[in-house]
Amino acid sequence: MLWAGEFGRTPTADPSTKRPGRDHNHYGFTVWMAGGGVKAGMTYGATDDFGMRAVHDRVHVHDLHATILHLMGLDHERLTYRYSGRDFRLTDVHGRVLHEIVA
């Protein structure tokens, strides 16, 4: 099971907008994973004390995608195809599987 939002949320809103609430945050967000080979009851990574930026065990979106594909039994590196002289794949020829969260 996987849950993720489009963006993380900042703990505050930009005062210049004069709107209540919280802003989008692309520097730190939460993804919740359970079952399917994910270690149970663990947290990986952390934001700063204010919740603004990822500061510990940062995960790039390509690493997240590579890990999800691995948990589904697919090797993201084997999904590479060549087009117009460049290699392409879902993880954009990047990404590493986060074995630290795999059971």
Secondary structure, 3 states (H helix, E strand, C coil): CEEECCCEECCCCCHHHCCCCCCEECCCCCEEECCCCECCCCCCCEECCCCCCEEECCCCHHHHHHHHHHHCCCCHHHHCEEECCEEECCCCCCCCCCHHHEC
